[in-house]
């Protein structure tokens, strides 16, 4: 459930948006960018709020201004499988907009997240007219396919221990680290981390405990602190 943007917050102008260079609109022609800036809506999704649900019809494109989001699929038994994590500058919902099919996944804010919403008609008409946007979308869909192929390979060939190490390194690369040069800038529950790795929570906890006992990482609440990056890389790449 979204709420209004807090008093005093000004919706970002797309032409001067500090995160636009990261997303699908990074090289969009000025005339189209101006129209999107005028017609978009901005909302705040509190931590734990659903941005959209699996099987719902897409109404538009979601662009993350700041915050973090998990994209997940729910099994018939109710278990979540996190497919990817999203940060500022990323966009959500474009595959369903292009295909015209319902969302195959759900998206939830894992911290307070400000999101810009571009209506479906506006996005699709811009896509038809803008060669730059079409090219960018092709690049993003190609990258999505590569990531999906990599994940299938990872699940088939790597042990849980290797996948845990690889996931920690992925989180570091994606979200960065804090000023101490060790703590990853994201807070994830053990369950979310297990879903991201693709294993049971109990198995994930055992791997984390083993890493901690060997001083590869430390854990403070939902924060992961990398103590030995080299050894973590060796585990992820099966050099042990």
N, C-alpha and C positions, 0 to 999 in steps of 0.2 A: 504494500500500500504506500503510495507516494503522498507527500505533503507539499504545501507551497514552499517556495524558496524563502529562507529566512529574511526578515526585514533588513534592508540595507544591502542585500545581495543584488547586484546588477547582472542580468543575463549577459553572457559574453557575446561580443560582436564577432561573428565568424571570421571577418577579415583580419582582426587583430588577436584572435584567440591564441593563447600561448601553447596549446597542445595540438592545434590543427595540422602542424607539419608532420604529426605522427599518423594521421588517419587518412581515410579514403578521399577527403576533400583537400589534401595538401597542395595539389596543383590545379584545383578547379578554377575555371575561367571566372573573372571578376563579376560579370553580370549575373551568373547563376549563384555565385556565393552570396551576393547581396540579397537576392531573393530568399535564399534559404535562411539567412540571418534575420530577415524581417518576419518570416512566417513560422519559424520553429518555436517550440515551447520548451521551457526548462523546468525541471522538477527535482526535488530532493527525495531520495529514497533512503529511509532510515535503515540502519543495520538490521538484517534479517527480513527486509521487505522484498517481495517478489516483484520483479520488473515486468516479466511476462511468463505465462504458463505454457507448458507443453500442451499441444493439441488446440491451442487458441489460434484464431486467424490473425495474421500480422496486419497491423494498422499503420505501421511506419517504421522508420529506422531510429535506433537509439545510439547516440554518441556520448561516450563517457567524458565529462569535463574534469571531474576528479573523483577519487574513490576507487574501490575494488569490487569486482563482481565475480561470482562463480556461475559457470554454465554447466548444467547437469541434466541427466536423464534419470527417470525413476522407473525401476523394474516393477513387475506385477506384484512382487512381494513388498514393495515400498522402499526398497534399498536404493540409495542414490549412487550414481556413478558420475563423478566430476569429469567432464571432458576437457575443460580448459578454464583458465583464470583470465580475467580481463582487467585492464587498468585504464588510466586516463589516456585519451587519444584513440582508444579502440572503439569500434562500432559493433553493434549487435543487431541481429535480425535480417541481415541482407540476403541470406540464402533463401529464406522463406518468401521474402518480398519478390525475388526474381522468379522463383518456381511457382508462386501463387498457391503454395500448399501451407497447411497449418504448421506452427512451430513444432519441431521434433524434440526440442529441449526446453528447459525452463532456465530463467536467469534470476539470481538473488544477490542483493547487495550484502557483502560480508563486512562492510563498514559503511558509515554514512557516505552516500554517493550522489553527486549532482550529475544529472543526465539531461542532454538536449534531445528533443524528439522532433524528427522531420516527418511530416505526414506522407503516407504512401504515395498519393498522387503526385505530390511535389517531387519526391525522390525519383519516381519512375519517369516522369516527364523530363527531369534534368538528365537522367541517364540516357534517354533517347537523343538528347540534343548535344551532350558534352562528350567529345572524344576523349578528353583527359579522364573524366570520371569512368567511362567504359573501360579504358585501359587499366586504370587503378583497380577496378573491380575484378578484372580478369586476373591480375597479379595476386590479389587477395584470395580468390578462389583457388588458384594454383598452389598458393602457400598452404591453404587449408588442407588440400589433398595431400601435400607432402607431409604435413604434420600428422595426418591420420595414418598414412603409410608408416611413418616412423613409430607411431604409438603401437601399431599392430606388430611390428617387428620387435619392439621393446618387450611387449607382453609375451611374445612367443619365445624369445631367446634369452632374456635376462632373468636372473633370480630376483626374489623379492628384495633381498639386501642390496643388490645392484640397482634396482629400480628406485629404492628409497634414496640412495645416494644421488642418483641422477636427478630425481625430483627436487631434492634440496638444492642442487646446483642450478637447476632450472629456475627455481624460485629466486635464487640470488641474482642470476642473470637478468631475469624479467623485472623484478621489483627493486633491485639494488640493495645496498647495505647502509646501515646507519653510520654515524660519525665515528663510532668505535672501530669501524672497518671489519666487523665480525657479525653483527646482528642483522638478519634479513628483515627488510622493511615490509613484512606482512605477518598478520596474526591468523593462524589457522588452528581449528580444533583438531584433536587427534583423529576424529572421525572424518573430517574433511580431507586431511592429509592422506589417510588410508584410502579414501575414495579416489583421490587424485593418483595415487600409486597403483590402485587396482588390487587391493588386498584387504583382509580382515583387519579391524582395528587392533585386535589383540596381537596379530602378527606384526603390524606396524610398530606397536609399542615395544615389542621385543627387539626389533631392529634398532629403534632409537636408543633403547637402553644399552644395547651392545656398543653402538657408536659412542655413546656417552662414557661408558666404562673404559673405552680405549682412547678417550680424550680426542675424538674426532669432532664431536660437537658438544655443546651444552644446551640445556633447555631451561627457559624461564617463563613459566606460564605457557602461553601460546606462541612464544617467540623462540626461534632457533638461532643459536649462536655457533658459527663455524670456527672451530679451533685449529683444525688442520686441513686446509683446503686441498693440499697435494694428496693426502691420503684419501680424502673423499673422492677426488677425481680418479684415483687408482681403483677404488672399490667400484665406482660407477662404470669404469671401462674394463673391469674384470682382470686387473693386473695383480690381484692379491695371490 
